[in-house]
Amino acid sequence: MGQIRQSDAGAAGFGQGKDADANQYLTFTVSGQMYGIGILAIKEIIQYGAVSGVPMMPDFIRGVINLRGAVVPVVDLAARFHGRLAEVGRRSCIIIVEIGEQAAIQDVGILVDSVSAVLEIDADEIEPAPAFGAGVRTDFIRGMGKVNGGFVILIDVARVLGTDGLMLLADPAETLAKAVALSAPDPSE
């Protein structure tokens, strides 16, 4: 059964090699539902701050943030999964993940309602994605982790972030520059 592990570096067995990490998932809530992402995909978690809107982007792309000089797109998972923007609260945060292949890794932020815990879920405690009823497109689901008598929806970050309009952000700095240029008033008028 899934167990909650302390996330401090001194916890016995926590983060000891890639095999241990492969079964660990960061859990978080979006629209009242618990989700999880494998910790190997996560770069960091930051407090929700100023997100700059970018014109002509799909609704689920909340905007971009400046993360230590890098332009990072922020995806609103509530909008991506359910078609409605998340209500930002005091526990809202952005999970920074890395997607792409070795030659073209891209940081992307994921807006979530709150972060819960890091859980260790053994492979035999993960069920395949259901054919229906999860409230999320089934191709976004890697599996259903059994935890304390309930389920955590384990999402496939590459599929959630790598399809549809997100490919428009192959170069977020270039996209932002184009968006700013398009939204600026025409000096000839």
N, C-alpha and C positions, 0 to 999 in steps of 0.2 A: 504494500500500500504506500502511496506517496507520503513522504515525511517532510516536515518543515525543518530546514537546517539553518543554523545561525550563519550569518554572512560575514562574521569577522574572520580575519585571516588566521586566528589562532584556533579555530574550531577543528577538532580532530577529523581528518579525512576530507575536509572541505577544500575543493580546488586542487586536489593532489593529482595532477596529470590530466591529459585530454580524455581518457576513458571515464574518469569520474565526472568531468565537466559535461560530457556528452549526454548524461542522464539528468542534468540539472537545467531547470527552467525558471526564468523570471516570470512571476505571475502578476497580472495587473487586471484592472477592471475597465470596461468600456460599456457604457449604457447598461450598467448593472450586471453584466455577464463577466465571468472570470475567464481570462485567456492566458496563454503562456507562450514564451519564445525561448528557444534553446540559448543558454548563456554564451555559447561560443560566437553567436552572431552579434552580441551586444558590446558596444564600445564604451558607453557611459550613459548615465541618467542625469538629466539636468532639470532644474526648476523651470516651470513655464514662464517665459518672459516675452519680450517684445518680438512679435512675429510680423514681418513686413509682407503685406499682401502683394501678389503678383497677378497682374491682369491676364486674361485669356488662358487661365489654367483651369483644369477640371475642379469642380466644387470640393473634392476631397483633398486637394492640395491647399492647405491652410495658408501657406506662404513660405518665406525663407527666414532663417536666422543667421546671424554672424557668430560662428563658433571659432573663437581664436583666429580670426582672419579668414576663415573658410565659409563660403556660402553653402548652407545646408538646407535643402527643402524639408518642409514639415508636412507630413500626411496626417490628416484627421481620421483616425480609425472609425469613429462613429459615422462619419460621412461616407467612408469607403465601404463599410459593412451595411449600414442601415439607411444611407441617403439623407441623414440630417446631421448638422454640425453639432459637435460636442459643446456642452456648456462648461466653460472654464471655471474651475473652483480653486480653492486654496490648496487642494491635494493634487491638482492637475500637474502633470510633468511630461517631459519629452524624453523618450528613450532613443538614444542615438545608436543606430545599427549600421553595419557595413554590408552592402550588397554588391554583387558583381563578381567578375572573375579577377584573378590575380593582377592582370594587366590593367584592368579598369575598375578598381574598387571605388564605390561612391558611398559617402556617409549620407544617411537619410534619417530625419527625426520622425518619431511616431508620437503623436499626441494621445495620451491616455488619461482617464479620469483619476486613477491612482495606481501606485505600485504597491503590491501586497508583500510578497516574500519570494525567496528562492526555494524551490521544491526539488527534491530528488525523486524522479519517477522512473522506476525500472521499466525496461522495454516490455516485459510481460504484463505490465499494468497499463499499457497503451493500446486502445482499441482503434480499429480503422475509422476513418471519417464516415459519419452516417450518410445515407443517401438523401435524407431530407430532415428537416426539423431543427437544425442547429442554429438557424437564424443568420447564417453566413454562407456564402457560396462554398460548396463542398471542395472545389479545387484550391481554396485558400486554407483548408484544414489539413494538417499533417497527421493528426490523430486526436483521440479523446483520452486524456490521462485520468485514470481513476485516483481520486484523492479524497480521503476521509468520507467515503460513502457517496461522493458526488463526482462530477466531471469537470475538468479544466480543458477548454478547447485549445489545443496546441496548433498554432498557426504556422504556415509555411511563409516565412518572411519574403523569400525571393519571389513567390507568386503574388503575394499581396502587393508588394512594392514594385515588381518588375513588369507589370502588364499595363495595358490601356494608356492613359495619359501620363503616367509617370515616366515613360520613355522620352517624353518631351524634355525631361530634365537631365538629359545625358551630360550636358555641361551647364550646371546651375548658374555659374557666373555669367556665361554668355546669354542664357535665357533671361536672367535678371536685367542685364544691360539692354537687351532687345525690348523687354517690357517697359523699362523706364523710358527708352527712346520713343516707344509708341504712345505712352501716356503723357509725354511732355507736349506743351502747346507748340503749335507750328509757328516759328518766328516769321514766316512770310505772310501770315494773316494779319 
